[in-house]
Amino acid sequence: MTVSEFKILVVDDEPVNHQVLANYLSTGNYGVTQALNGRDALRLIETGNKFDLVLLDIMMPRMSGYEVFRKIREKYLPSELTDQIFKLF
């Protein structure tokens, strides 16, 4: 896998955090997709988008990063998530 093929989903309700992460990750030619809340993140995953890394903010309104992760684990078997890494921050 080359660096340019590495797809990252950033889930955070703060646009400033999105900008900081996008600026930092763009130097490594990562494919960055952004979601402003948990529901948008779940929608992206449920529509077939595959990510190598999912960065979840744990303190978002309405649905925390913990809840997003729990919903993903309820829907997908661990074997379906073996190629994905989840990081809560």
Helices and strands as residue ranges (DSSP letters): G 3-5, E 7-11, H 15-26, E 31-35, H 38-46, E 53-56, H 65-75, G 78-81, E 85-88
